[in-house]
Amino acid sequence: MLMLRYWPRFVSACRRRYGRTFTLRIAQMGTLVYLDDPSDIKEVFAGDPAVFHAGEDNSMLSGLLGPASVLVVDDEVHRDRRRLMLAPFHRDAVARQTELMAQIAASNIAGWPVGRPFAVAPKMSEITLEVILRLVIGASDPARLAALREVLPKLLNLTAFELLAIGAPSLQRRLPWRGVRQRIEEADRLLYAEIAERRADPALASRTDALAMLVLAADQDGRTMTDAELRDQLMTLLVAGHDTTATGLAWALERLTRHPAALAKAVRAAEAGDDEHLDAVAKETLRSRPVVFDVGRILKQPVEIAGYRLPAGVMVAPGIGLVHSDDRVYPDADRFDPDRMIGATLSPTTWLPFGGGARRCLGATLAMAEMRVVLGEVLRRVDLACTSARGEGQRVKHVILTPNRGARITVSRLRTLRQHRKPLSDNAIHQ
């Protein structure tokens, strides 16, 4: 119960009491061994994927994502499926999409209220959902787009009670959870329609949306993904890439409005097209307010880590939030300071908001580019009022940590743009 309600605070308290490596035994999950030493985390991320299973840890999501999802498979199946999915997330492919990201953001920002506080997290969710619909799925049919905008938020914001039917799909046949099944079926109908349209498109090879690239992707034997496999990957990208990026953006604005000097620098950077500084704001936000607090690997055989012999079946959990809040890694870690990220060489075991190793988030490059672009559009188009209110707490929502009041901000003025934003540099996208 403490984990469900106070996840970061509870785990951090355990570290203070028990040390850098400690065990939690949790009902329905089993035994977790938390790690916060970068050298121990490196062993996990660099370890044999056949020994450190991540897909098995995510298996409870298969009722929504599907059995072919890259998130719920392991071993050679995961390796091969991941290779098929790389093309849409290459930095060049992402670079071609930044202008549309900016247009989507600008359209949404234009409707923000002025002079009164509002929760910006739902606005960020609208933007990131539209980015996925247009850039990842490539939806363009007006009726289908409207239907997707209607059903997907309902599916991606299930209550804790409704989530029981995701972990145990057989419940979806029972009356209290039939609505979950109906939403999944409606989403499937729309996604399969998009897949069929893409397969029939004579200009498929020239399209830039991720679905088109996935339809074309083939392994070494020339095998392409089936419709069911494509559906599962699209659902995975929706679930993994929608709320996570939206939450990161909401935290960025929550942090900036409580740090006037950082906000002023970020505004100047946005006006000057300084992508390096906007990138630093995004990185520092994801460090100080990681959207996901940890990642899990289930051991398939005994392993020695941190001086302990851990048996098969145990889940090792590199603590993203524990590392990011460690003063030994980030001096004065509680301080929000984007400048610390300027020119910094970040280790994959000390800055790890997207996980690491063979299971590092496929969409990390897209997410970072989207954060830079959307932040730039916000800071150029509105004046944000600073506040002396306490920072918002972290609320556990499914497996992510969101601002507990929705990241409330106040727009004091809509701005008239005097210049166009310069395109992201190849170097910025690579970072």
C-alpha positions in Angstrom: 0.0 0.0 0.0 2.9 2.4 0.8 4.4 1.7 -2.7 1.0 2.4 -4.4 0.6 5.7 -2.5 4.1 7.0 -1.8 6.4 5.1 -4.2 9.4 7.5 -4.5 9.2 8.6 -0.8 8.9 5.1 0.5 11.7 3.7 -1.6 14.0 6.6 -0.8 13.2 6.1 2.9 14.2 2.4 2.6 17.5 3.4 1.1 18.2 5.8 4.0 17.4 3.0 6.5 18.8 -0.1 4.8 21.5 1.2 2.5 22.2 1.3 -1.2 21.0 -2.3 -1.9 17.8 -3.5 -0.2 15.0 -6.0 -0.6 11.3 -5.4 -0.7 8.8 -8.3 -0.7 5.5 -7.0 -2.3 2.2 -8.8 -2.7 1.4 -9.8 -6.3 4.9 -8.8 -7.4 7.3 -11.0 -5.4 10.8 -10.1 -4.3 12.5 -6.9 -5.6 16.1 -6.0 -5.0 16.7 -2.2 -5.5 20.0 -1.0 -6.7 21.3 2.6 -6.8 25.1 2.1 -7.4 25.9 3.0 -11.0 28.4 0.1 -11.2 25.8 -2.4 -10.1 23.3 -0.9 -12.5 25.9 -1.3 -15.3 26.1 -5.0 -14.6 22.3 -5.3 -15.0 22.1 -3.2 -18.2 25.1 -4.9 -19.8 24.1 -8.4 -18.6 22.9 -11.2 -20.8 19.3 -10.4 -21.8 18.6 -14.2 -21.6 19.4 -13.9 -17.8 17.9 -10.5 -17.2 14.3 -10.6 -18.5 12.4 -7.3 -18.8 9.6 -8.6 -21.0 8.5 -11.0 -18.3 8.4 -8.1 -15.8 6.0 -6.3 -18.2 3.8 -9.3 -19.0 0.9 -7.9 -17.0 0.5 -5.3 -19.8 0.0 -7.9 -22.5 -3.8 -7.8 -22.0 -3.6 -4.3 -23.5 -0.5 -4.2 -25.6 -0.9 -7.7 -27.1 1.4 -10.7 -27.0 3.7 -9.5 -29.8 4.5 -6.1 -28.2 8.2 -5.4 -28.0 7.7 -4.6 -24.3 6.5 -8.0 -23.3 8.8 -10.4 -25.2 12.3 -11.5 -24.4 15.4 -13.2 -25.8 15.8 -13.5 -29.6 12.2 -12.5 -30.3 12.8 -9.1 -28.6 16.1 -8.6 -30.3 14.6 -9.2 -33.8 11.4 -7.2 -33.2 13.4 -4.3 -31.8 15.6 -4.3 -35.0 12.4 -4.1 -37.1 11.2 -1.0 -35.2 14.4 1.1 -35.2 13.9 3.0 -38.5 11.2 5.4 -37.4 13.3 6.5 -34.4 16.5 7.2 -36.2 17.6 10.8 -35.6 17.1 11.6 -39.3 13.6 10.3 -39.3 12.9 12.3 -36.2 14.4 15.5 -37.7 11.9 15.3 -40.5 9.0 15.5 -38.0 10.0 18.5 -35.9 8.1 21.0 -37.9 4.8 19.2 -37.6 5.4 18.8 -33.9 5.8 22.6 -33.6 2.6 23.1 -35.6 0.6 20.7 -33.4 2.0 22.5 -30.2 1.3 26.0 -31.5 -2.3 25.1 -32.4 -2.9 23.8 -28.9 -1.2 26.7 -27.1 -3.3 29.2 -28.9 -6.3 28.0 -26.9 -4.8 28.2 -23.5 -6.6 30.4 -20.9 -4.9 33.7 -19.9 -4.8 35.2 -16.5 -6.1 32.3 -14.5 -4.3 29.1 -13.2 -5.0 25.8 -15.0 -3.6 22.3 -15.1 -1.2 22.1 -18.0 -0.8 18.3 -17.9 -4.0 17.6 -19.8 -2.9 20.1 -22.5 0.4 18.3 -22.8 -1.5 15.0 -23.1 -3.5 16.5 -26.0 -0.3 17.6 -27.8 1.6 14.3 -27.3 -1.5 12.3 -28.4 -1.8 14.3 -31.6 1.9 13.9 -32.2 1.5 10.1 -32.0 -1.6 10.1 -34.1 -0.1 12.2 -36.9 3.6 11.2 -36.8 3.6 7.7 -35.5 0.3 6.3 -36.8 0.1 8.8 -39.7 -3.7 9.1 -39.4 -5.2 11.6 -41.8 -8.8 10.6 -42.4 -10.9 13.2 -40.4 -13.5 10.8 -39.1 -10.9 8.2 -38.0 -8.8 10.9 -36.4 -11.8 12.1 -34.4 -12.6 8.6 -33.3 -9.0 7.9 -32.3 -8.9 11.2 -30.3 -12.1 10.0 -28.5 -11.3 6.4 -27.7 -7.6 6.4 -27.0 -7.6 8.8 -24.0 -10.3 6.6 -22.4 -8.1 3.5 -23.0 -4.9 5.2 -21.8 -6.4 6.6 -18.6 -8.0 3.5 -17.1 -8.8 3.6 -13.4 -7.0 1.2 -10.9 -10.2 -0.9 -10.9 -10.3 -1.1 -14.7 -6.6 -2.0 -14.8 -7.4 -5.3 -13.1 -8.9 -6.4 -16.4 -5.6 -5.7 -18.2 -3.6 -7.9 -15.8 -6.3 -10.6 -15.9 -7.9 -10.3 -19.4 -10.5 -13.0 -18.5 -12.2 -10.4 -16.3 -13.1 -8.4 -19.5 -15.9 -10.9 -20.1 -17.5 -9.9 -16.8 -20.0 -7.0 -16.5 -17.9 -4.5 -14.4 -15.0 -4.7 -17.0 -16.8 -5.1 -20.3 -16.3 -1.5 -21.0 -12.6 -2.0 -21.1 -13.0 -4.8 -23.7 -15.2 -2.5 -25.8 -12.7 0.3 -25.7 -9.9 -2.1 -26.7 -12.0 -3.5 -29.6 -12.9 0.0 -30.8 -9.2 1.0 -30.7 -8.3 -2.2 -32.5 -10.9 -1.5 -35.2 -9.4 1.9 -35.9 -5.8 0.7 -35.8 -6.4 -2.2 -38.1 -8.1 0.3 -40.5 -5.0 2.4 -40.5 -2.8 -0.6 -41.1 -5.0 -1.7 -44.1 -4.9 1.8 -45.5 -1.1 1.9 -45.3 -0.6 -1.5 -46.9 -2.8 -0.3 -49.8 -1.1 3.1 -50.3 0.8 3.2 -53.6 3.1 5.9 -52.1 3.9 3.8 -49.0 7.7 4.0 -49.6 7.7 7.8 -49.6 5.6 8.2 -46.4 7.4 9.4 -43.2 5.0 8.1 -40.5 6.3 5.3 -38.2 3.5 2.9 -39.3 4.6 3.1 -42.9 8.1 2.3 -42.0 7.0 -0.6 -39.8 4.9 -2.0 -42.7 8.0 -1.9 -44.9 10.4 -3.3 -42.3 11.7 -6.8 -43.0 14.2 -9.1 -41.2 17.2 -10.8 -42.7 14.9 -13.5 -44.2 12.6 -10.9 -45.7 9.8 -11.5 -43.2 7.6 -8.5 -42.5 5.3 -8.0 -39.5 1.7 -9.3 -39.7 -1.2 -7.0 -39.1 -1.6 -8.4 -35.5 2.1 -7.7 -34.8 1.8 -4.2 -36.2 -1.3 -3.5 -34.1 0.6 -4.6 -30.9 3.6 -2.3 -31.7 1.2 0.7 -32.4 -0.6 0.1 -29.1 2.8 -0.1 -27.4 4.0 3.2 -28.9 0.7 4.8 -27.8 0.9 3.6 -24.2 4.7 4.0 -23.8 5.1 7.3 -25.7 1.9 9.3 -24.9 1.6 9.9 -21.1 5.3 9.6 -20.4 6.3 12.5 -22.7 3.3 14.6 -21.7 4.2 14.1 -18.0 7.8 15.1 -18.7 6.6 18.3 -20.4 4.2 19.1 -17.6 7.0 18.6 -15.0 9.2 21.0 -17.0 6.7 23.8 -16.8 6.0 23.1 -13.2 9.7 23.3 -12.4 10.4 26.4 -14.5 7.5 28.4 -13.0 9.0 27.9 -9.6 12.5 28.9 -10.6 12.4 32.5 -12.1 16.1 32.6 -13.1 15.8 29.2 -14.9 12.6 30.3 -16.6 14.2 33.6 -17.9 17.1 31.7 -19.3 14.8 29.2 -21.0 12.7 32.0 -22.6 15.9 33.6 -23.9 17.0 30.2 -25.3 13.7 29.6 -27.0 13.7 33.1 -28.6 17.3 32.6 -29.8 16.6 29.0 -31.1 19.2 27.7 -28.6 18.3 24.0 -28.7 21.2 23.1 -26.4 19.7 25.0 -23.5 16.2 23.7 -24.1 17.7 20.2 -24.3 19.4 20.9 -20.9 16.0 21.9 -19.4 14.5 18.7 -20.6 17.4 16.6 -19.3 17.4 18.3 -15.9 13.6 17.9 -15.6 13.8 14.2 -16.3 16.7 13.9 -13.8 14.9 15.8 -10.9 11.4 14.5 -11.7 11.8 11.1 -13.5 8.6 10.0 -15.0 9.4 6.4 -14.3 11.1 5.7 -10.9 12.7 2.3 -11.7 13.0 -0.5 -14.2 12.8 -4.2 -13.5 14.6 -7.3 -14.7 13.6 -10.8 -13.6 16.5 -13.1 -13.1 16.3 -16.4 -15.0 19.3 -17.9 -13.1 21.3 -17.0 -10.0 23.4 -13.9 -10.4 25.9 -12.2 -8.1 25.3 -8.4 -7.9 26.5 -5.9 -5.3 28.2 -8.6 -3.3 25.0 -10.7 -3.0 24.1 -14.0 -4.6 20.6 -13.4 -5.9 18.4 -16.5 -6.8 16.5 -17.0 -10.0 13.0 -15.4 -9.9 14.1 -12.3 -8.0 13.5 -9.0 -9.7 16.4 -6.6 -9.7 15.3 -2.9 -9.9 17.8 -0.3 -11.0 16.4 2.8 -9.1 16.3 5.6 -11.7 14.9 8.0 -9.1 17.4 6.9 -6.5 20.4 7.6 -8.7 19.0 10.9 -10.0 18.5 12.2 -6.4 21.9 11.1 -5.1 24.2 13.9 -4.0 27.2 11.7 -4.7 26.2 11.6 -8.4 24.6 15.1 -8.7 25.9 17.6 -6.1 23.0 19.4 -4.4 20.6 17.0 -6.2 17.4 18.6 -4.9 18.3 21.8 -6.7 16.7 22.3 -10.2 19.6 23.6 -12.3 19.4 23.1 -16.1 22.9 24.6 -16.3 24.4 21.5 -14.9 23.4 19.7 -18.1 25.1 22.2 -20.5 28.0 20.4 -22.1 27.7 17.5 -19.6 28.7 14.0 -20.7 26.0 11.9 -19.2 26.7 8.2 -18.3 23.9 5.7 -19.2 24.1 4.5 -15.6 23.8 7.9 -13.9 21.2 9.6 -16.2 18.7 6.9 -17.1 15.2 8.3 -17.5 14.7 5.9 -20.5 16.1 2.8 -18.9 19.2 1.2 -20.4 20.9 -1.6 -22.1 19.1 -3.7 -24.8 15.8 -2.5 -23.3 16.4 1.3 -23.5 13.3 3.1 -24.7 13.1 2.9 -28.5 11.5 6.3 -28.6 14.0 8.2 -26.5 15.2 10.3 -29.4 11.7 11.2 -30.4 10.7 12.0 -26.9 13.7 14.3 -26.3 13.1 16.1 -29.6 9.4 16.5 -28.8 10.2 18.0 -25.4 12.6 20.5 -26.9 10.2 21.5 -29.7 7.1 21.8 -27.5 9.0 23.7 -24.7 10.3 26.1 -27.3 6.9 26.7 -28.7 5.4 27.3 -25.2 8.1 29.7 -24.1 8.0 31.7 -27.3 4.2 32.0 -27.5 3.2 32.8 -23.9 4.5 34.6 -20.9 4.4 32.3 -17.8 3.8 33.7 -14.4 6.2 32.5 -11.7 4.9 31.3 -8.4 6.2 30.9 -4.9 3.9 28.0 -4.2 5.5 24.7 -3.1 6.4 22.3 -5.8 3.8 19.8 -6.6 4.1 16.3 -5.2 4.6 13.2 -7.2 1.4 11.2 -7.7 1.6 7.5 -8.7 -0.5 7.0 -11.9 -0.2 3.4 -13.1 3.6 3.1 -13.5 4.5 6.8 -13.9 4.9 9.7 -11.5 2.7 12.8 -12.4 2.4 16.2 -10.8 -0.3 15.7 -8.1 -2.2 18.9 -9.1 -1.8 18.5 -12.9 1.1 21.0 -13.0 -0.9 24.2 -12.5 0.5 27.2 -14.3 -0.7 30.7 -15.2 -0.3 32.3 -18.6 -0.1 36.1 -18.1 0.0 37.0 -21.7 -0.1 35.5 -25.2 2.9 36.7 -27.2 3.2 37.9 -30.8 5.9 36.0 -32.6 8.6 38.1 -34.3 10.7 35.3 -35.7 10.4 31.7 -36.8 12.1 29.0 -34.8 15.2 27.7 -36.4 15.2 24.0 -37.2 16.8 21.6 -34.8 20.4 20.9 -35.6 21.6 17.4 -36.3 23.8 17.6 -33.3 20.8 18.6 -31.0 18.7 15.7 -32.3 21.6 13.3 -31.8 21.9 14.5 -28.2 
